[in-house]
Amino acid sequence: MPHDVTVSGRRGFHEDTAAIVVGGLLVALALAVGWNARPTENAGSRKAFPKGWPNPLAATIDKPQTWDDSPTQSLSDKKGKPVTVPILLGMAWVVGVLAGGTALRGRSVPSVLPGAAALALLGGLAYLLAAQKLVNHYNLEYPLWALLVGLLIGNTVGVPRWLAPALQGEFLIKAGLVVFGAEVLFSRLLELGLPGLLTSWVVTPLVLVATYWFGVYRMKIPSKSLCMVISADMSVCGVSAAIATGAACKAKKEELSLAIGLSLVFTVAMMVAMPPFIQWAGIDPIVGGAWLGGTIDATGAVVAAGEMLGKELDDKRPAEVAATVKMIQNSMIGIIAFAVAVYWAGWVETGSRGPRTSLAAEAWDRFPKFILGFVATSVVCSFLFTRSPENSLWVDGATLGFTSRLRGWLFCVGFVCMGIQTVFRELAPYLASGRPLLLYVLGQCLNLALSLAMASLTFGWLFRKVVER
Amino acid sequence: MIHPRLAGPLRLAACVGIVALTWLVVLPRVGRLPPIARHVRAMEKAEVNPAAMVYTELERLPLRPDWAHEQIMLWP
C-alpha cells in the first residue's frame, strides 16, 4: 500500500488508497445492511420490488426535492413526506467521509470538521439551486451549480483559514467514483442485445478516439487532458464520464469545469431540438430513440427527449430504446476510465526514467490507483447482480437506495471544493481561444452522423424484423 | 471608497442577491410560460427525472424490451 508522510510526520495512506478504503467500505456497508434486511417473501420478484430490496440506509440520506416558487417545497417529497432529516443526514455522511479520509491520510481530523460542515451546507445549497423546477426539467445538473457556488465564494471572499483543510475535492470525487462503481454493472451492457452493443460499443469509442486525436493533433489544443475530458463527456455520457475520465487523466479543475459547462449547454439544446427534428425528418421512431440515446450526453435528458418523441407519435418504444442505449453507455464508464488511465500512465505522462526503472514500473507509479477501486466495486456488484434474481434486487436496493445518493453528495461537495479553488482568470484563456467549443461541436457532429448511421443499420435494417415483432 | 476588507463580502452579497432574484422570481415566472409549463407537466406525468445524471437516478429503471432477449441469443 502506498503511504504519504504528512507535514506532522505521521504516516498515512495515499489519497487514492484512502478513497478506495472509504468508498469500498461504504459499498460493503450498503450491501451488508441490505442483506440483513432482506425480505422474507417474494425476495426474487421484480414486480414486488421494482427498485430492489428496500435498504434501511435509504432513510439516512436524501437531497432537496424539486421546488417551484418557494425553496421550502424542497423539504418534502412528492407524497408530502418531510425529507429535512435525511437531507441533514446526507450532509453528515459527507462530513463522515471527509473525516474518515482525513484520518486515513494521517491528518488532524478536528481541524477538518468545521470546514467539512460548511462545505456540506454549500453542497446542500447547490442541490437546492439544481432542484428548482425549471432548472431541473432542463437538465442543468447539480455539478454546474456546485461549481458556481464554489466559484462565487472563492472569487469574492476567498478561502478562510478554517475552511482550507477541508478542501479535499479530489478525494471526495475519487471516493465518489469508487462508490459509483457499484452502479456501473457490466450485465447492463447486454440489455439491448446486438443492436445495442453495436450502437454503443462501435460508435462511442470511435468518436472518443477521433475527437481526442483531432483536438490534440489537428487543432493543436495544448492540453491533452482537456481534449480527453471533452471527448469523453461528449461521446460517452456527459458529466459522469467527464468526472471519471477527468480523474483518470488528472485533468485540471478548470478543464473539468469547462467540459461540464459545455456538455450541459449542448445537452439542453439537443434535448429540445432533436425530437422535433426526428419527426420532421421522418426518421423511424426506434432508430430515432437509439439516436437520442447515443448522442445526448445526460441520461435524464435522453429519457425526456425520448418521451417527447414518443408522446408525439403515441409510441413508448423510442423512450425505452433511448434510455437503454444510454444505460449501456453509462455501463461503459468503468472500462473507458480504466483505458484512459492506462493510456495516460503509459503513453502521455512519460517523464524522465531512472536507469533502474522499467517502463511498466514507471507507468504503475503514475497510474491513478483509485480507478482500481472503481473497477473493483463495479466487478463485485456486477458479479453479485448476475448470480440470481434475488441478488439483482439486493444490489439494486443498495445502489438505488443508498450508494447513488451518497455518490451524488460526494460529487456535489467535491465540485463545491473545485469551484472554490478555481480562479476565474485561469478559465479565461480556454474561453477566449474558442477551440474547446469548436472541438466539442465538431466531435458532436461526428457523433450525430455515426450514431444515426449505426442506429439505422442495426435498429432500422439488420434486426428490424425482430425489433418490430 | 470601499474598504478593501469589505470589497469581497460586498461582491459576494451582490452575487447572492442576483442568484436569489433569479431563482425566486425570474425562473418561477419563466416556468409558468405556456409552452414551458406544458413541457414540465408532460414530463411529470410520464414520471421522467430529466435531471438524472445516470440511469440509477431515473424514476423507473429502463427495462429490457422483450425483443432484446432474442437479440442476445443471436450473440455467439
Contacts between the chains, C-beta under 8 A, distances in Angstrom:
chain1	res1	chain2	res2	distance
A	50	B	60	7.4
A	50	B	61	7.3
A	51	B	61	7.1
A	68	B	28	5.9
A	68	B	31	6.7
A	69	B	24	7.2
A	69	B	28	4.0
A	71	B	23	7.9
A	71	B	24	7.7
A	129	B	19	7.3
A	129	B	23	6.3
A	130	B	51	6.6
A	132	B	23	5.6
A	132	B	27	5.4
A	132	B	28	7.9
A	133	B	27	7.9
A	133	B	28	7.8
A	133	B	31	5.6
A	133	B	40	6.3
A	134	B	27	4.8
A	134	B	28	7.5
A	134	B	30	5.9
A	134	B	31	4.1
A	134	B	36	6.9
A	134	B	40	7.4
A	135	B	27	6.6
A	135	B	51	8.0
A	136	B	50	6.7
A	136	B	51	4.7
A	137	B	39	6.8
A	137	B	40	5.0
A	137	B	43	5.8
A	137	B	50	5.1
A	137	B	51	7.7
A	138	B	50	7.1
A	139	B	50	5.0
A	139	B	51	5.8
A	140	B	51	7.7
A	141	B	51	5.7
A	141	B	53	5.7
A	142	B	51	7.7
A	152	B	12	6.5
A	152	B	15	4.8
A	152	B	16	7.7
A	152	B	19	7.8
A	153	B	12	6.9
A	156	B	8	5.0
A	156	B	9	7.3
A	156	B	11	4.2
A	156	B	12	3.9
A	156	B	15	6.5
A	157	B	8	4.3
A	157	B	9	5.8
A	157	B	11	8.0
A	157	B	12	5.3
A	158	B	8	6.4
A	180	B	54	7.9
A	183	B	54	6.3
A	183	B	55	8.0
A	183	B	56	4.6
A	188	B	55	7.8
A	190	B	72	5.7
A	190	B	75	7.6
A	191	B	62	7.1
A	191	B	64	4.9
A	191	B	68	6.3
A	192	B	64	7.3
A	192	B	65	7.6
A	192	B	68	5.1
A	192	B	71	6.9
A	193	B	67	7.9
A	193	B	68	4.6
A	193	B	69	7.7
A	193	B	70	7.3
A	193	B	71	2.3
A	193	B	72	4.7
A	193	B	74	6.8
A	193	B	75	6.7
A	194	B	71	5.1
A	194	B	72	7.7
A	194	B	74	5.5
A	194	B	75	5.6
A	195	B	71	6.4
A	196	B	68	7.2
A	196	B	71	7.6
A	197	B	75	7.6
A	237	B	54	7.0
A	238	B	53	7.3
A	239	B	53	5.6
A	240	B	53	5.3
A	240	B	54	5.2
A	271	B	50	7.5
A	298	B	52	7.3
A	298	B	53	6.5
A	299	B	52	4.8
A	299	B	53	6.4
A	299	B	54	5.4
A	299	B	55	5.4
A	299	B	57	7.2
A	299	B	58	6.7
A	300	B	48	7.2
A	300	B	49	5.4
A	300	B	50	4.3
A	300	B	51	5.0
A	300	B	52	3.4
A	300	B	53	7.2
A	300	B	57	7.1
A	300	B	58	7.1
A	301	B	50	5.9
A	303	B	48	5.2
A	303	B	49	7.6
A	303	B	50	7.1
A	303	B	52	7.0
A	303	B	58	6.2
A	304	B	43	5.7
A	304	B	48	5.2
A	304	B	50	4.1
A	307	B	42	7.2
A	307	B	43	6.7
A	307	B	46	4.7
A	307	B	48	5.3
A	308	B	39	7.8
A	308	B	42	7.5
A	311	B	42	6.2
A	311	B	46	7.5
A	317	B	65	7.4
A	319	B	46	7.8
A	320	B	62	6.7
A	320	B	63	7.4
A	320	B	65	5.6
A	321	B	65	7.4
A	323	B	55	7.0
A	323	B	58	7.0
A	323	B	62	3.8
A	324	B	62	4.5
A	324	B	64	7.1
A	324	B	65	7.4
A	324	B	68	7.8
A	326	B	55	6.8
A	326	B	62	7.9
A	327	B	55	4.2
A	327	B	62	5.1
A	330	B	54	4.9
A	330	B	55	5.3
A	396	B	61	7.5
A	399	B	56	5.7
A	400	B	56	5.6
A	400	B	61	7.9
A	404	B	54	7.6
A	404	B	56	4.3
A	404	B	57	6.2
A	408	B	53	7.6
A	408	B	57	7.6
A	463	B	71	6.4
A	463	B	74	7.9
A	466	B	67	5.3
A	466	B	70	5.3
A	466	B	71	6.3
A	467	B	67	5.3
A	469	B	67	6.2
A	469	B	70	8.0
